[in-house]
Structure formats: structure tokens, C-alpha cells
Amino acid sequence: MINEGDKAPAISAAASDGSTVAIGAPGTKLVLYFYPKDDTSGCTREAQDFTALAGEFERAGAKIAGVSRDPMTKHDKFIGKYGLKVPLIADEDGTISDAFGTWIQKSMYGRKYMGMERSTFLIDKDGRVLKAWRKVKVPNHAQDVLAAARERRSD
């Protein structure tokens, strides 16, 4: 599990916009948010909130990428349906979510299963985790992350 102050794992991943996101690589501040599933109410709201603030994140010197275990084809439909402007990463094999400790055992109605913990990590230009949000509640979350990114503008 990755915590604040830890070095983020060095992982490169293809994003939905055709770019490669270099997680943990020096040079770019990155907001990496993990979400359970495309086109569900909470995940849609979270992606829309980050999309609405994308320009503000850019002015704060931070790039944003969302991560779920959904395949890229599903990401493409999700992006098209809602006009999302945030690149999404398909972590189908679980490399990224396992490295960050966001693939966890969950429980619903007494049934246990493995699923994505809604989490966000603010990674500085040196590849260190400045802030980690676990068990995220969607309302106002993107604004909270933006405030932290602005606070740490030079990191």
C-alpha cells in the first residue's frame, strides 16, 4: 500500500487520449484517481467533476488521470457519452491498482468480493506521494484535490 511520503511506483500506462502516463516519473505533478467502474453514478460524477476542473488543475501544474480495471473500449464509450476531458487508464491486469493498494476486499449485503477502493493520489514532480485520499466520498472531492494541488504548486 502506498502512503503519503512514499515514492510512487514507476509504471507507464497507455491512456485513453493516446498519451502515455508515466506514474512516478520525475518532472510532472500528477493526480491519479482510482474509481470502481465506468458509467456508474458515483464514478460518472467524479469524472465529470475532474473534467470541469481540468483547466484549473493545468494552471496548478498538475495532470490528471483516472484508473479503473475496465477495458479501454469501455473507457472510450464512457468518455464519449459524458464528454469527459480527463484521460483514463485501463488497468485490466491490476498492475497499477495492486501497486497502490487500491484493489481491496469489499463487502455488500454480507457478500465479500474484490473491488476498487475509490482513492486519489497527488504525486509531486519528484515522484513522491504528497497526499493520499482513501475511501473517497465524491461530493467536493475534486475541489479538495485541486486545493491541495494549488497549495503544492511548486512540488
N, C-alpha and C positions, 0 to 999 in steps of 0.2 A: 504494500500500500504506500502510495506517495503522500507525503505530508508537506506542510509549509516549510521552506528552507531546504528541502531535498532537491537534488539535481533531477530534472525531468529526464526520462529515458530518451535516448537518441533514436527516434523512429521516423522514417519518411513514409508518407502515405499519400496516395492519389486522392484528390478532392474532386467534387462534382463539377467544378468550374474548369477542370483541366490542369489546374496547378498541382504542384507537389508541396504538401505541408511538411516542413522539417521540424518536427517536435523536438524540443530540447536543444536545437542547434543555436549557436550564438548568432546574434545580430538582429533578431526580431522579437518584439514583445508579442505574446500570443495568448489569446483567450481560447481555451479548449473546453467546450462544454459537452458533456455526455448526457444522452437522453434515451429513454426506453424504446420508442417506436414512432416511425413516421406516421403522419396523418391521424394522430390521436389528439384529443382535446388539449391536454397539458403540453404535449410536445409541439403541437402546432402553435399554441400561444407563445411558448418560449422562443421558437424560431422566428415568429413574427416580431416579437419584442427585440430580439437581437438585430433583425433586419432593419427595423425602424431606427435603431441607434447606430447602424453600421458606420455612417459618416462621422458621428461623434467619436466612435472608437478609433477610426482612422486618424482623426485630429489629435487623439490622445496617444497616437503612435502604436496602436495595438491592432493586430489582425485577429479575426475570429474564425473558428472552425467548429462545427458540430460533429459529434461522433455517435453513431449507433451501430448495431450489428445488422441493420437492414442492408440489402444489396444496393448497388449503385442504381439499378433500374428503378427501384422503389424510391430512392432519393430523387431521381430525375422527375418522377411523377409528382412527388411531394413539392418540390421546388416550383414546378410548372403550375400546379394547382393553386398555390398561395403566393406566387411571385416573390419567392424568397431570394434574398441577396447575400446570404451567408453560405460559404462553401460547406458541403457536408462530406464526411469521410465514411466509407463503408468498411467497418471493422468486422467483416464476416468471420474471420478466423479467431477473433478475440485478442490479437496481439496487443493492441493499444489498451483496451479495457482491462485486460489481465495485468498489464504493466502498471496501470494507475490504481488498480484495486477497486474498480467500479462494477465489475461483474460479481454480484453477490447473491447469497441465498435470501429469498424473499418469502413472504407468507401471505396468502389471501384466503380468507374463509377456512383457515386451518390447513390449507394445502401449501406445501413448501415447493419452491421452484427456483431456478436460477434466472436472474434478470439484471438489467442495467440499473444501477443506482444513479438517479439524477444528480450530477455533480459538475462542478466547474472549477477550472484551474487557471490562474493568471500566472503565466511564465515570463520571467524577465529576459532581457537581451543576452544574459549570460547562461540561460537555460535552467535557472533556478525557479522553483515554485514560490512566488511571492505570497499568494493567497490561495487557499483551497476552500471551496464551499461543498459540503456533503449534505445529502438528503435535502436537496434544494426544494423550496416551495416557489412556484413560478411567479406569482404576482410580485412585481417590483424587483425581481432578481436581476434582470438585465441592467436596470438602473443602478443597483448596488455594485455590480461588476464594473460598470462604467466609472462610477465614483472611485473605486479602487484603482482602476487603470489611470485615471486622471491624477490621483494622488501620487502615483508612482511613475509619472510621466518620463522621468529620466532613466528609470530602471530598464 
